[in-house]
């Protein structure tokens, strides 16, 4: 039984024997009995008695803040809290594994800036995939096609292709993968290539072709020429050059009376078919003809 309630009833002459037993056991009750006895001896206006009672009720005893009952966390509640934290952790892990997929337009290159300010120039119709939200923990890009990378310094940056992987710390390099051929060209820094059980370091000015034998060629530009809408070649078969022309200009090429293994070094533009054909055929003393069906024939005029 609460002392406050018993005291209020006593002041109103309504206390029960049980409530009186509680009050008599209360050490401060003697003080209130003395006040009550003194009050009864006084002749006071009726309203003063009421004021006195009110004053008693306003004492710290009556206004002592009640202690809040502490909340008890039950086992089911603990399980719910644990489940929420587990769900948040799993969600965070799931988000960091979500891939960001980008494909360049068929007719244009596309530049992508990565979360660490590294840049990728993706050649037309090329594809990349990387984990944007997990990037600080894993700088890895999957590549299909061709791309030029300008990598910000930091942890290891890896390009994964179907034929091998390329790893750097901070550098500029080009990666091309097509028809099980991997070509890596380094413009700045140092590039590590792993493919078919072979590990090779590529230094600036070098271009390595892995198809399947390793061929080393030199490059003399500060960036790959395809960024400037040109295709460049160093000592490659004519057949490979004609395949590039077909891809960029959507034409069909045929050859007549020539050796398609002729080696070609040079470049052609992506903006004008006639100029492209001239820059390829003239150094090899060849000629070309076109028809209205987007078919191009390459031939040796001396054997016509």
Secondary structure, 3 states (H helix, E strand, C coil): CCHHHHHHHHHCCCCCHHHHHHHHCCCCHHHHHHHHHHHHHCCCCHHHHHHHHHHHHCCCCCCCCCCCCCCCCCHHHHHHHHHHHHHHHHHHHHHHHCCEEEECCCCCCEEEECCCCCEEEECCCCEEEECCCCHHHCEEEEEEEEEEEECCCCCCEEEECCCCEEEECCCEEEEEEECCEEEEEEEECEEEEEECCEEEEEECCEEEEECCCEEEEECCCCCCHHHHCEEEEEEEEHHHHHHHHHHHHCCEEEEECCCCCCEEEEEEECCCHHHHHHHHHHHHCCEEEECCCCEEEEECHHHC
